[in-house]
Amino acid sequence: MNGNNEEPIPPISDSDYVASLKPIVDFLGVALGPTVEIVLHDVTTLDASVIAIANGHVSGREIGSPATDLLLRILRSGEAEQRDYITGYTALSSTGTSNLRSSTYFIRREKRIVGALCINADQTLLRSLESLTNRISASYFTTDASQPKDEEDKPEVLSTSIADITSSAIHSALATRSVDVVHYSTEDRLAVVKLLDDDGYFQLKGSVADLANALEISEPSIYRYLRQVRGQN
């Protein structure tokens, strides 16, 4: 007790700290309008990181949805340690709304990332207007189709469940190999494991079992490959 006979205020957990920001989600959801989704993530529970969401119809997610592949990748790589936020990237949703423009702010506590506040703006109407403008322009001007196009950055996938995000990650990784899974060599399996590890896939519960099933090998084999790609004995 202090001199005023008051009980000391107990320290709060990281999850409670992030949860204290929930009112901001509702405020931004109203202020920015129904085409802008606001999401608050608690990174201590990546399998169900969404603890508050406004305008969830934009992506189809709800409270209890998992972290996105982008968030997993950034946490795994430590990229977020070098910046406070990332803005203007593309996101895809399970509802089929692919015209999302997104930004993420990393919530820190004593320099540790404990959460993330994400804004996903549906650009469907703007893209429709852009398409109409391009069609009108094409009626009067010609373009050189031989000019190369810049590659777009890998879009974030806004998954509604763990099964959704693991299935998508595994499918994308397997698609990088030129042969069927049953014909994979050790090098193919190592390449898939490394790609998924770099993307933060193994931070999710059940990820090893799901990948072992997809590769038709045992879980100990996945762990062995994982140690190899991480340079461990």
Secondary structure, 3 states (H helix, E strand, C coil): CCCCCCCCCCCCCHHHHHHCCHHHHHHHHHHHCCCEEEEEEECCCHHHCEEEEECHHHCCCCCCCCCCHHHHHHHHHCHHHHCCEEEEEEEEECCCCCCEEEEEEEEEECCEEEEEEEEEEECHHHHHHHHHHHHHHHCCCCCCCCCCCCCCCCCEEECCCHHHHHHHHHHHHHCCCCCCHHHCCHHHHHHHHHHHHHCCHHHCCCHHHHHHHHHCCCHHHHHHHHHHHCCCC
